[in-house]
Amino acid sequence: MLLEYQKHVDERAAEGLPALPLDAQQVSDIIEGLKQPQNGDSEALLELLVHRVPPGVDKAAYVKAGFLAAIAKQETQCDLITPVRATELLGTMMGGYNIHPLIDLLDYDATAEAAQTALSKIVMVYDAYHDIVEKAKTNPYAKRVLQSWAEAEWFLSRPQLAESITLTVFKVPGETNTDDLSPATEAWSRPDIPLHAKAMLVSKMPGALDTIITLKEKGYPLAYVGDVVGTGSSRKSAINSVLWHMGHDVPFVPNKRQGGVILGNNIAPIFFNTAEDSGALPIECNVDKLEMGDVITIKPYEGKIYNQAGEVVSEFTLRPTTIADEVRAGGRIPLIIGRGLTDKSRETLGMPASSVFMRPVEPVHSDKGFTLAQKMVGVACGVEGVRPGAYCEPKVTTVGSQDTTGAMTRDELKELACLGFSSDLVMQSFCHTAAYPKPVDIKLQHELPEFISTRGGVSLRPGDGVIHSWLNRMILPDTVGTGGDSHTRFPIGISFPAGSGLVAFAAALGVMPLDMPESILVRFKGEMQPGITLRDLVNAIPYAAIQEGLLTVEKKGKKNIFNGRVLEIEGLPDLKVEQAFELSDASAERSANGCTVRLNKEPIIEFLNSNISLMEWMIAEGYADARTLQRRIDAMRAWLADPQLLEPDADAEYAAVIEIDLNEIKEPLLACPNDPDDIKPLSEVAGAKIDEVFIGSCMTNIGHYRAAGKVLEKMGNLPVKLWVAPPTKMDQHQLTEEGIYSIFGRVGARTETPGCSLCMGNQARVADNATVVSTSTRNFPNRLGNGADVYLSSAELAAVVASLGRIPTVAEYLEKVAGIQPMANEIYRYLNFNELEHYQRAKAS
């Protein structure tokens, strides 16, 4: 085994990488070696067992914990590990399979003190807490564990956030999005953090990794610095990569790092929160005077940054107020879990609340009313509403996970020692890798469904389609959710997308930490004009903000009124829920923290009745976990029996109010290459030659494909390459039944497996340097293809472009889509599964 392992070590070292963590079989082999009389290999085997096994509830951890527990209880022997040492090593495994053995060892004279010390430093004990409380009635060591938790010794034993931090600046000017830090084309490697980190900034800043190596020779840790940092997807892999190069190792956790400092004029909210969760120190401050290679000193408690000459080059305010505690605890998540354990222990022991921690500061009292978002979060917290700036932990009713982050979420769940979900519904999809899977993707598609379903989650199947299009059909009105994708943006209720760590936390514990954001109200009025689509209304939001000076396209000194706030939309109450998602989905491109769309009851009632039939069909088709699906069906029926919706108060306060008059939007609006904020009217970009067109992504629904089919129905071969990828297999089936796919086939379209397709750019891609019109979510540089220039438009306009090979004039566009309006009711007819024979027949059988 050692010879094989050393070969693996050498192969990885040749790539500049550490060896992969050990799997269960390797740990079993190591244990067999350690059981032998001490020999020349014994020390090496022990070193591997101690430092190269993943913690928590990984299968390898299960094998390790069992072996150490047997030594500690003197059921087996090892020349190099005494019972006390075995107990100490159990204490390094964070939580999970080590907890019950450690509790048992409190009853053994030889190991009781070591077990007490080990348990005192572990916070992920969950229900085992009650076992300690019970044992503390008769066991003095268990009582000391409880007292230690109450005194927060697990926290106080860790070093405080330093008063002075000297760093070398690694600066990436302009905007860094998460695709720059964690390229979609390398998504397959994300669970292997060191390997994936080699792809950081390869397109944005060639030679960046060599620069990092050179800067480290100055002898200081590096600070990641940028004008705008972390926009785009909610990839924890982006933070993982930054911390791999700029953080520090986590003891007893192989191939993972934490810590690090991130400075930016603007730091995207999901990225900021993910940095918090990872034990990093994110600071929003003016970075104009910071340049590559500068040596700076940060004084966190003073809120100042000094250069080597002692001059103040930037000032800031630490936020949130708990950030110093988060860094000390190793991240926001361990702080929340540990602080809760301390509070619970003090309550059990009859002690007052601890003064050890910095508690979140409550906002100034207000007599004003609440916004819709504030009420939704309030209900999830058991109160009327939650004010902006208030810290809360709302109940998370629905959680989504997709495949390019799912493996990381799985690993985070293992570290959190999660063996069952507390959130009511957790769904896993395979929408990003189904079409062209690599071997590593196939392996994940085989293994992850069981991991999810055995914990009570619902696993979709490869080819089913986009996570959002499915997850939206699982949600309950006025509830809170999250997901490991920045486009987890509920059209009813509200969701706060997050990185894999926080998604795992929400799934495991059923709540999530939230500093309630302020809200921006976007109010539509007037009547939609001929040829104008919902995608044009999506683009009208940033367009209006630009006109009012609330948003700038320029990255240096960028202004973005939406950043970190909740986008609340009203004035379109009769939209179908599928249509409302087009609006909420695009709040991700605004860097908003979340979104609400105020709808009437009727479209929601229609939507839920349809979704009940879909879930009944899923149960009939063998989707697991059936109990979770049935529970959600029952919850929907309960709401339908008494359909009540929250409403914002008339005197609710907003950070800004943007009014958009539909009467004034008389031509389509497009996002121009390569920025979803750079919105221009069609007349300003007409005539641009286009090479490829993509109609697909979560921004589309079945009506868009019927509309595109109507535009193209009389065409022969197209002058461009047209890609078509419906969001779900249900859309594909229905479009095929209706003959729409025959139109796409006749014009030479490339029809893709239902799913994300070109949108993420991790598999199929457009030609290098192509000019593209796309219905996808965002158009960051190199996302759809290397050097591609990408416009974002409606499906209707995209179909017109496909027919012409160029962006049309307004008159040409209106002429081409004129046939849609007379048939609008039929074209924009959505999938009501309770009315479709295919699903009713399958359910009945």
C-alpha positions in Angstrom: 0.0 0.0 0.0 2.8 2.4 0.9 4.6 1.8 -2.4 1.4 2.6 -4.3 0.7 5.6 -2.2 4.2 6.9 -2.6 3.8 6.6 -6.4 0.7 8.7 -6.1 2.5 11.3 -3.9 5.3 11.5 -6.5 2.8 12.0 -9.4 1.0 14.7 -7.6 4.2 16.4 -6.4 5.4 16.6 -10.1 2.3 18.7 -10.7 3.0 20.8 -7.6 0.1 19.2 -5.7 -0.3 17.4 -2.4 -1.6 13.9 -2.4 -5.3 13.4 -2.3 -6.9 12.6 1.1 -7.1 8.9 1.9 -10.2 6.8 1.1 -11.8 4.2 3.3 -9.9 1.3 1.7 -6.5 3.0 2.1 -7.3 3.7 5.8 -8.2 0.1 6.2 -4.9 -1.0 4.7 -3.0 1.5 7.0 -4.8 0.1 10.0 -3.8 -3.5 9.1 -0.2 -2.3 8.9 -0.4 -0.5 12.2 -1.7 -3.7 13.9 1.5 -5.4 13.0 4.6 -5.3 15.3 6.4 -2.0 15.0 8.6 -1.8 11.9 10.2 0.6 9.5 6.9 1.6 8.0 5.0 2.2 11.2 5.8 5.9 11.7 4.9 6.7 8.1 1.6 4.8 8.4 0.8 6.7 11.6 1.5 10.0 10.0 -0.9 9.2 7.2 -3.6 8.1 9.7 -3.3 11.3 11.7 -3.1 13.9 9.0 -4.5 12.6 5.7 -8.0 11.3 6.6 -11.0 13.6 5.9 -12.9 14.5 9.1 -16.6 14.4 9.9 -18.7 11.6 8.4 -16.6 10.6 5.5 -16.3 6.9 5.0 -12.6 7.0 5.7 -13.3 8.9 9.0 -15.7 6.1 9.9 -12.9 3.5 9.6 -10.4 5.7 11.4 -12.8 6.4 14.3 -13.6 2.8 14.7 -9.9 1.8 15.0 -9.0 4.6 17.4 -12.1 3.8 19.6 -11.1 0.1 19.7 -7.5 1.1 20.9 -8.9 3.6 23.4 -11.2 0.9 24.9 -8.3 -1.6 24.8 -10.2 -3.9 22.5 -7.2 -3.9 20.1 -3.6 -2.9 20.4 -1.1 -0.8 18.4 2.5 -0.4 19.4 2.5 3.3 18.4 -0.9 4.4 19.8 -1.7 4.2 23.5 -5.4 4.4 24.6 -4.8 8.0 25.7 -3.2 9.0 22.4 -6.1 7.3 20.5 -8.5 9.4 22.5 -6.6 12.5 21.7 -6.6 11.6 18.0 -10.4 11.1 18.1 -10.6 14.7 19.3 -9.0 16.0 16.1 -11.8 14.6 13.9 -14.2 17.6 14.3 -17.4 15.7 14.8 -19.4 12.8 13.5 -18.2 9.3 14.0 -15.8 10.3 16.8 -18.4 11.8 19.2 -20.1 8.7 20.6 -16.8 6.9 21.2 -15.5 10.0 23.1 -18.6 10.1 25.2 -18.1 6.4 26.0 -14.5 7.0 26.9 -15.6 9.5 29.7 -16.4 6.3 31.6 -12.9 4.7 31.3 -10.5 5.7 34.0 -7.5 5.7 31.7 -9.1 7.9 29.0 -11.7 10.0 30.9 -9.5 13.1 31.2 -8.3 12.9 27.6 -11.9 12.5 26.4 -13.0 15.4 28.4 -10.3 17.6 26.9 -11.1 16.4 23.4 -14.9 17.0 23.7 -14.4 20.4 25.2 -12.9 21.6 21.9 -15.5 20.1 19.6 -18.7 22.0 18.8 -20.3 19.8 16.2 -22.0 17.5 18.7 -25.7 18.1 17.7 -28.1 15.6 19.4 -25.2 14.0 21.3 -25.3 17.1 23.5 -28.2 15.5 25.4 -26.1 12.4 26.0 -23.5 14.7 27.7 -26.2 16.4 29.8 -27.5 13.1 31.0 -24.0 11.7 31.7 -23.1 14.9 33.6 -25.6 13.9 36.3 -23.2 11.1 37.4 -19.9 11.6 35.6 -17.7 14.5 36.7 -15.8 14.5 33.4 -19.0 14.9 31.4 -19.9 17.8 33.8 -16.6 19.5 33.1 -17.2 19.1 29.3 -20.6 20.9 29.8 -18.9 23.6 31.9 -16.1 24.0 29.3 -18.7 24.6 26.6 -20.5 27.1 28.8 -17.2 29.0 29.3 -16.6 28.9 25.6 -13.1 27.4 26.0 -13.4 26.0 22.5 -13.4 29.6 21.3 -11.0 31.2 23.9 -8.3 28.6 23.2 -8.0 30.0 19.6 -5.9 33.1 18.7 -7.7 36.4 18.4 -7.8 38.4 15.2 -4.4 40.1 15.3 -4.3 43.9 16.0 -1.8 44.3 13.1 -1.5 42.2 10.0 1.3 42.8 7.5 0.7 41.6 4.0 1.9 41.9 0.4 -0.7 43.1 -2.1 -1.7 40.9 -5.0 -3.9 43.2 -7.0 -6.3 42.3 -9.9 -7.5 45.6 -11.4 -11.1 46.0 -12.5 -13.7 43.3 -11.9 -12.9 39.8 -10.8 -15.8 37.4 -11.2 -16.0 34.0 -9.8 -15.5 32.5 -13.3 -12.0 34.1 -13.3 -11.2 32.5 -10.0 -12.9 29.2 -10.6 -13.3 28.7 -14.4 -16.3 26.8 -15.5 -14.2 24.8 -18.0 -12.4 23.3 -14.9 -15.6 22.7 -12.9 -14.9 18.9 -12.8 -11.8 19.5 -10.6 -13.5 21.7 -7.9 -13.6 19.1 -5.2 -9.8 18.7 -5.6 -9.0 22.2 -4.2 -5.3 22.3 -4.9 -5.7 21.1 -8.5 -8.6 23.4 -9.2 -6.6 26.4 -7.7 -4.1 26.0 -10.5 -6.7 27.4 -12.9 -7.3 30.6 -10.9 -7.0 33.7 -13.1 -5.5 31.7 -16.1 -7.6 33.8 -18.5 -8.0 37.0 -16.5 -4.3 37.4 -15.7 -2.0 35.0 -17.4 1.1 34.4 -15.2 -0.8 35.2 -12.0 0.3 32.1 -10.2 4.0 32.8 -11.0 3.4 36.3 -9.6 2.0 34.9 -6.4 5.1 32.7 -6.0 7.3 35.7 -6.5 5.4 38.0 -4.1 5.5 35.3 -1.4 9.3 35.6 -1.4 8.9 39.0 0.4 8.0 36.9 3.5 4.5 38.0 4.1 1.1 36.5 3.4 -0.7 37.9 0.4 -3.9 39.9 0.3 -6.2 39.5 -2.6 -7.1 43.1 -3.8 -9.5 44.2 -6.6 -11.8 47.0 -7.6 -14.8 44.7 -7.8 -14.4 41.2 -6.4 -16.4 38.0 -6.6 -19.3 38.9 -8.9 -21.2 36.2 -10.7 -21.8 32.6 -9.5 -22.0 31.5 -5.9 -18.9 29.2 -6.2 -17.2 28.4 -3.0 -14.6 27.0 -5.3 -13.6 30.6 -6.0 -12.9 31.3 -2.4 -11.2 27.9 -2.1 -8.8 28.8 -4.8 -8.0 32.2 -3.3 -7.4 30.7 0.1 -5.3 27.9 -1.3 -2.8 30.5 -2.5 -3.3 33.0 0.3 -4.6 31.2 3.4 -3.2 28.7 5.8 -3.6 24.9 6.4 -6.3 23.6 8.6 -4.9 21.2 11.2 -6.0 17.6 10.6 -8.1 18.5 7.5 -6.2 17.5 4.4 -6.0 19.8 1.3 -8.1 22.6 2.7 -7.1 26.1 3.8 -8.8 29.0 5.7 -7.9 32.5 6.7 -6.6 35.0 4.2 -7.5 38.6 3.5 -9.6 40.0 0.7 -9.8 43.8 0.0 -12.1 45.4 -2.6 -13.9 48.6 -3.4 -17.0 46.3 -3.9 -17.1 42.7 -2.8 -20.1 40.8 -4.1 -22.4 39.7 -1.2 -22.4 36.0 -1.8 -18.6 36.0 -2.2 -18.3 38.1 1.0 -20.4 35.7 2.9 -18.5 32.7 1.6 -15.3 34.3 2.6 -16.8 34.8 6.1 -17.8 31.1 6.2 -14.2 30.1 5.3 -12.5 32.0 8.1 -11.2 34.7 5.8 -11.2 38.5 6.5 -13.1 40.3 3.7 -12.9 44.1 3.9 -14.6 46.6 1.7 -12.4 49.7 1.3 -10.9 52.1 -1.2 -8.1 50.2 -2.9 -7.1 52.9 -5.4 -3.8 53.5 -3.6 -2.9 49.8 -3.3 -0.7 48.4 -6.1 0.7 45.0 -6.9 3.6 44.1 -4.6 3.0 46.9 -2.0 3.7 45.8 1.5 0.8 47.0 3.7 -0.2 46.8 7.4 -3.9 46.4 8.2 -5.0 47.5 11.7 -8.4 45.8 11.8 -9.6 47.4 15.0 -8.5 50.9 14.0 -10.0 50.5 10.5 -6.9 51.7 8.7 -4.4 50.4 6.2 -0.9 51.7 6.2 1.9 51.6 3.6 5.5 50.9 4.5 6.1 54.6 5.0 3.5 54.7 7.7 1.0 56.6 5.6 -2.7 55.8 5.8 -3.7 54.5 2.3 -7.2 53.4 3.1 -9.8 53.4 5.9 -12.7 51.0 6.5 -15.2 49.8 9.0 -15.1 46.1 10.0 -18.4 44.5 9.1 -20.3 42.6 10.3 -19.7 43.4 13.9 -19.0 39.7 14.5 -16.3 39.4 11.9 -13.4 39.3 14.4 -15.1 36.4 16.2 -15.7 34.7 12.9 -12.0 34.8 12.0 -11.1 33.6 15.5 -13.5 30.6 15.3 -12.3 29.6 11.9 -15.3 30.9 10.1 -18.8 32.1 10.5 -20.3 28.6 10.4 -18.2 27.1 13.3 -18.9 30.4 15.2 -22.6 30.0 14.9 -22.6 26.4 15.9 -20.2 26.9 18.7 -21.9 30.0 20.0 -25.2 28.1 20.0 -23.6 25.3 22.0 -22.2 27.7 24.5 -25.6 29.4 24.9 -27.4 26.1 25.3 -24.9 24.8 27.9 -25.2 28.0 29.9 -29.0 27.7 29.8 -28.7 24.1 31.0 -26.4 25.1 33.9 -28.6 28.1 34.9 -25.9 30.6 33.9 -26.6 34.0 32.3 -25.8 34.7 28.6 -22.1 34.6 27.8 -20.3 37.9 27.4 -17.4 36.3 25.5 -18.7 36.9 22.0 -19.4 40.0 20.0 -23.1 39.8 19.5 -24.8 41.2 16.3 -25.9 44.8 16.9 -29.6 45.4 16.6 -30.7 48.1 14.2 -32.2 51.4 15.4 -35.9 50.9 16.3 -38.4 52.0 13.6 -42.1 52.5 13.7 -42.3 52.1 9.9 -43.8 49.1 8.2 -42.0 46.1 6.6 -41.3 45.3 3.0 -42.4 42.0 1.5 -38.9 40.5 1.9 -38.7 41.6 5.5 -42.0 40.0 6.3 -41.1 36.7 4.6 -37.9 36.5 6.6 -39.8 37.5 9.7 -42.2 34.6 9.3 -39.3 32.3 8.9 -37.9 33.7 12.2 -41.3 33.6 14.0 -41.7 37.4 14.1 -43.7 39.9 12.1 -40.7 41.2 10.2 -36.9 41.7 10.3 -35.3 45.1 10.0 -32.4 45.8 7.7 -29.1 45.3 9.5 -30.7 42.8 12.0 -28.9 39.5 12.4 -31.3 36.5 12.2 -31.4 32.8 11.5 -34.5 32.1 9.4 -35.9 28.7 8.9 -34.8 27.4 5.5 -37.7 25.4 3.9 -36.1 24.6 0.5 -32.4 24.0 -0.5 -31.0 23.4 -4.0 -27.7 22.0 -5.0 -26.3 21.5 -8.6 -23.6 19.1 -9.8 -20.6 21.4 -10.4 -20.9 22.5 -6.7 -22.6 19.4 -5.4 -19.4 17.5 -4.7 -18.2 20.4 -2.6 -21.5 20.6 -0.8 -21.2 16.9 -0.1 -17.7 17.4 1.4 -19.0 20.3 3.5 -21.9 18.1 4.8 -19.4 15.5 5.8 -17.3 18.0 7.7 -20.5 19.2 9.4 -21.1 15.5 10.4 -24.5 15.6 8.7 -26.3 12.2 8.5 -29.8 13.7 7.9 -31.2 16.9 6.6 -33.1 19.3 8.8 -34.3 21.4 6.0 -37.7 20.2 4.8 -36.7 19.7 1.2 -33.2 19.4 -0.3 -32.8 18.8 -4.0 -29.8 17.8 -6.0 -29.5 18.2 -9.8 -27.1 17.1 -12.6 -27.9 19.9 -15.0 -24.4 21.2 -15.7 -22.7 17.9 -16.6 -25.4 15.7 -18.1 -24.8 16.5 -21.8 -21.1 15.8 -22.1 -19.9 14.1 -18.8 -16.3 13.4 -18.1 -15.5 10.2 -16.2 -15.3 12.2 -12.9 -18.9 13.5 -13.7 -20.2 10.0 -14.3 -18.7 8.9 -11.0 -20.5 11.7 -9.2 -23.8 11.0 -11.0 -23.6 7.4 -9.7 -22.5 8.3 -6.1 -24.2 11.6 -5.2 -27.8 10.5 -5.5 -27.5 7.9 -2.8 -25.7 10.4 -0.5 -28.5 12.9 -0.9 -31.5 10.5 -0.7 -30.2 8.6 2.3 -30.2 12.0 4.2 -33.8 12.6 3.1 -33.1 14.7 0.0 -34.5 14.5 -3.5 -32.1 13.6 -6.3 -32.9 14.5 -9.9 -31.4 12.4 -12.8 -29.0 13.4 -15.5 -31.0 14.8 -18.4 -33.9 16.0 -16.2 -32.9 19.6 -16.7 -31.9 22.8 -14.8 -32.0 22.8 -11.0 -33.9 26.1 -10.8 -36.7 25.1 -13.2 -37.2 22.0 -11.0 -36.6 23.6 -7.6 -39.1 26.4 -8.3 -41.8 23.8 -8.5 -41.0 22.6 -5.0 -41.2 25.9 -3.2 -43.9 27.1 -0.9 -45.3 30.7 -1.0 -43.7 33.2 1.4 -41.0 30.8 2.6 -37.2 31.2 2.7 -34.7 29.1 0.8 -31.1 28.9 -0.5 -29.0 27.1 -3.1 -25.5 26.5 -4.2 -26.0 28.5 -7.4 -26.3 32.3 -7.7 -29.5 31.9 -9.7 -31.4 30.2 -6.9 -33.9 33.1 -7.0 -37.4 32.0 -6.0 -40.3 33.6 -7.9 -42.5 33.0 -4.9 -41.0 33.4 -1.5 -37.4 34.5 -1.2 -34.1 32.8 -1.5 -30.6 33.8 -0.5 -28.1 31.9 -2.7 -24.9 30.9 -1.0 -21.6 29.0 -1.4 -21.4 25.3 -0.7 -20.5 25.7 2.9 -23.5 27.7 3.8 -25.8 25.6 1.6 -24.6 22.5 3.5 -25.2 24.3 6.8 -28.7 25.2 5.8 -29.5 21.7 4.6 -28.0 20.1 7.7 -29.4 22.5 10.4 -32.5 23.8 8.6 -31.6 27.5 9.2 -29.1 29.9 7.8 -27.4 33.0 9.1 -28.5 36.3 7.6 -27.7 39.9 8.1 -31.0 41.3 6.8 -30.2 43.5 3.7 -31.9 46.7 2.8 -34.4 46.6 -0.1 -34.7 48.3 -3.4 -38.2 48.7 -4.8 -38.7 48.4 -8.6 -42.2 49.4 -9.5 -43.5 48.9 -13.0 -46.5 50.9 -14.3 -48.3 51.3 -17.6 -48.9 48.8 -20.4 -46.4 46.6 -22.3 -45.9 47.8 -25.8 -46.0 45.6 -29.0 -43.0 43.4 -29.4 -41.7 44.0 -25.8 -40.9 40.9 -23.8 -40.2 40.1 -20.2 -36.5 39.9 -20.9 -36.7 43.5 -22.0 -38.2 44.3 -18.6 -35.3 42.4 -17.0 -32.9 44.6 -18.9 -35.0 47.7 -18.2 -34.1 47.5 -14.5 -30.3 48.2 -14.9 -31.0 50.5 -17.8 -33.3 52.7 -15.6 -30.7 52.6 -12.8 -28.0 53.8 -15.1 -30.2 56.7 -16.3 -30.8 57.7 -12.6 -27.1 57.5 -11.8 -27.6 54.5 -9.4 -25.5 52.1 -11.5 -22.3 52.5 -13.5 -20.8 50.1 -16.1 -17.2 51.3 -15.4 -15.6 49.0 -12.8 -13.2 51.4 -11.2 -15.2 53.3 -8.6 -18.2 51.2 -9.6 -21.6 52.3 -8.3 -24.3 49.6 -7.9 -27.4 50.4 -5.9 -28.5 46.8 -6.0 -25.3 45.3 -4.6 -26.0 43.3 -1.4 -29.6 44.5 -1.2 -32.9 42.7 -1.9 -34.6 43.6 -5.2 -38.4 43.8 -4.7 -40.5 44.0 -7.8 -44.2 45.0 -8.0 -46.6 46.2 -10.6 -46.9 43.0 -12.6 -49.2 41.0 -10.3 -50.8 38.8 -12.9 -47.6 37.2 -14.3 -47.5 33.5 -14.3 -44.9 32.2 -11.8 -42.7 30.9 -14.6 -42.7 34.5 -16.0 -41.9 36.0 -12.6 -38.8 33.8 -12.4 -37.4 35.5 -15.4 -37.4 38.7 -13.3 -36.2 37.2 -10.0 -33.5 35.1 -11.8 -31.8 38.2 -13.2 -31.4 39.7 -9.8 -28.2 37.6 -9.6 -26.7 39.8 -12.4 -27.5 42.9 -10.3 -25.4 41.4 -7.4 -28.6 41.6 -5.3 -28.8 39.4 -2.2 -32.3 38.2 -3.0 -35.5 39.1 -4.8 -39.2 39.1 -4.3 -41.9 39.4 -7.0 -45.3 40.5 -5.7 -48.0 38.3 -7.4 -51.7 37.8 -7.0 -53.0 34.5 -5.6 -54.4 33.1 -8.8 -51.1 32.4 -10.7 -49.7 30.9 -7.5 -52.7 28.6 -7.0 -52.4 27.5 -10.6 -48.7 26.8 -10.2 -49.0 24.8 -7.0 -51.8 22.6 -8.4 -49.6 21.8 -11.4 -46.6 21.1 -9.1 -48.5 18.7 -6.9 -49.2 16.6 -10.0 -45.5 16.8 -11.0 -44.4 15.5 -7.6 -47.0 12.7 -7.6 -45.6 11.7 -11.0 -42.1 11.8 -9.5 -43.1 9.5 -6.7 -44.7 7.1 -9.3 -41.4 7.2 -11.3 -39.3 6.2 -8.3 -37.7 9.5 -7.4 -36.2 9.5 -3.9 -36.9 10.5 -1.2 -40.6 9.8 -1.7 -41.4 10.8 1.9 -39.9 14.2 1.3 -41.9 14.7 -1.9 -45.1 13.6 -0.2 -44.4 16.0 2.7 -44.1 18.9 0.3 -47.3 17.8 -1.5 -49.1 17.9 1.8 -47.7 21.3 2.6 -48.9 22.7 -0.8 -52.3 21.3 -0.3 -52.5 22.9 3.2 -51.7 26.3 1.7 -54.2 25.8 -1.1 -56.9 25.0 1.5 -56.3 28.6 2.9 -54.3 30.6 0.3 -53.0 33.6 2.1 -50.1 35.8 0.9 -48.0 38.3 2.7 -48.1 41.9 1.5 -45.7 44.8 2.1 -46.8 47.6 4.3 -47.7 50.9 2.6 -45.2 52.8 4.8 -42.3 50.3 4.3 -38.9 51.9 3.8 -36.6 51.2 0.8 -33.0 52.3 0.2 -34.3 53.5 -3.2 -37.4 53.3 -5.4 -37.1 52.9 -9.2 -40.2 53.4 -11.3 -40.3 52.0 -14.8 -43.0 53.1 -17.2 -43.8 50.3 -19.6 -45.3 52.8 -22.0 -41.8 54.2 -22.5 -40.2 50.9 -23.4 -40.9 50.8 -27.2 -37.9 48.7 -28.4 -36.0 45.7 -27.1 -33.1 46.2 -24.7 -30.0 44.1 -24.9 -27.0 43.6 -22.6 -23.9 44.3 -24.6 -20.5 42.5 -24.7 -19.4 41.6 -22.2 -21.3 42.9 -19.2 -24.9 42.2 -18.1 -25.0 45.8 -16.8 -24.2 47.4 -20.1 -27.7 47.8 -21.5 -28.5 49.4 -24.8 -31.6 49.8 -26.9 -31.9 47.6 -30.0 -31.6 50.7 -32.3 -28.0 51.4 -30.9 -26.7 48.0 -31.8 -28.6 47.1 -34.9 -26.6 45.7 -37.8 -23.9 43.9 -35.8 -23.0 40.6 -37.5 -23.7 37.5 -35.4 -22.0 34.1 -35.7 -24.0 32.0 -33.2 -27.3 32.2 -31.3 -28.1 30.3 -28.1 -31.7 29.9 -26.9 -31.6 28.2 -23.5 -30.8 28.5 -19.8 -32.9 28.9 -16.7 -34.0 32.3 -18.1 -36.2 30.5 -20.6 -39.5 28.6 -20.3 -41.6 26.6 -22.8 -43.2 29.8 -24.2 -39.9 31.1 -25.4 -39.3 28.0 -27.6 -42.8 28.2 -29.1 -42.2 31.8 -29.9 -38.8 31.0 -31.5 -40.5 28.3 -33.5 -43.1 30.7 -34.7 -40.4 33.2 -35.9 -38.4 30.4 -37.6 -41.3 28.3 -39.0 -40.9 29.4 -42.6 -37.1 29.4 -42.6 -34.7 27.0 -44.3 -31.1 26.7 -43.2 -30.1 29.5 -41.0 -27.1 31.9 -41.6 -25.9 31.3 -38.1 -25.2 28.3 -35.8 -28.3 28.0 -33.6 -28.1 26.2 -30.2 -31.4 25.1 -28.5 -31.4 23.7 -25.0 -34.8 23.7 -23.1 -34.6 23.9 -19.3 -36.3 20.6 -18.5 -37.0 17.2 -20.1 -40.7 18.0 -19.6 -40.3 21.1 -21.9 -38.5 19.0 -24.4 -41.2 16.3 -24.4 -44.0 18.8 -24.9 -42.2 20.7 -27.6 -41.5 17.5 -29.5 -45.2 16.5 -29.2 -46.3 19.9 -30.6 -43.9 19.7 -33.5 -41.7 22.6 -32.4 -38.6 20.4 -32.5 -39.3 19.6 -36.1 -38.9 23.3 -36.9 -35.6 23.4 -35.0 -34.4 20.3 -36.9 -35.4 21.7 -40.3 -33.5 24.9 -39.8 -30.4 23.0 -38.7 -30.4 23.9 -35.0 -28.2 22.0 -32.6 -30.6 20.7 -30.0 -28.9 20.0 -26.7 -29.8 17.8 -23.7 -32.1 19.7 -21.4 -29.9 21.5 -18.9 -27.5 24.4 -18.7 -25.7 23.8 -22.0 -23.7 26.9 -23.1 -24.9 29.1 -20.2 -22.1 28.1 -17.8 -19.6 27.2 -20.5 -18.2 24.2 -18.7 -18.9 21.7 -21.5 -20.0 22.8 -25.0 -18.8 26.2 -26.0 -19.1 28.6 -28.9 -16.3 29.1 -31.4 -13.3 31.2 -30.3 -13.9 34.9 -30.9 -17.4 34.4 -32.0 -20.1 37.1 -31.7 -23.1 35.7 -30.1 -26.7 36.6 -29.1 -27.8 34.5 -26.1 -30.7 34.1 -23.8 -28.4 33.0 -21.0 -28.0 34.6 -17.6 -24.8 36.5 -18.0 -22.1 37.4 -20.5 -18.9 37.7 -18.6 -15.7 37.6 -20.7 -14.8 34.0 -21.9 -17.9 32.5 -20.3 -19.6 31.1 -23.4 -16.4 30.8 -25.4 -12.8 32.0 -25.5 -12.8 35.7 -26.6 -16.5 35.6 -27.5 -18.5 38.8 -27.6 -22.0 38.0 -26.2 -25.2 40.0 -26.3 -28.0 39.0 -24.0 -31.5 39.3 -25.3 -35.0 37.7 -25.3 -35.6 34.4 -27.0 -37.9 36.2 -29.5 -35.1 38.6 -30.5 -32.6 35.8 -30.6 -34.7 33.9 -33.0 -35.0 36.9 -35.3 -31.2 37.3 -35.1 -30.8 33.6 -36.1 -33.0 34.2 -39.1 -30.9 37.2 -40.3 -27.4 36.5 -39.2 -27.2 40.0 -37.7 -29.0 42.1 -35.1 -32.1 43.6 -36.8 -33.4 47.1 -36.9 -36.4 47.8 -34.7 -38.7 47.7 -37.7 -37.3 44.3 -38.9 -37.7 42.9 -35.4 -41.3 44.0 -35.1 -42.1 42.6 -38.5 -40.6 39.2 -37.7 -42.4 38.9 -34.4 -45.8 40.2 -35.6 -47.1 36.6 -35.9 -46.6 35.9 -32.2 -49.1 38.4 -30.7 -52.3 36.9 -32.3 -51.4 33.5 -30.9 -49.9 34.8 -27.6 -52.3 32.8 -25.4 -51.3 29.6 -27.1 -47.6 30.3 -27.4 -47.2 31.5 -23.8 -49.1 28.6 -22.4 -47.2 27.0 -19.5 -46.8 23.4 -18.3 -49.7 22.6 -16.1 -49.0 19.0 -15.3 -52.4 18.5 -13.7 -53.9 19.0 -17.2 -51.4 16.9 -19.2 -52.4 13.3 -19.9 -48.8 12.0 -19.9 -48.3 12.8 -16.2 -51.7 11.9 -15.1 -51.5 8.5 -16.8 -48.0 7.8 -15.3 -49.2 8.8 -11.9 -52.3 6.6 -12.1 -50.3 3.6 -13.1 
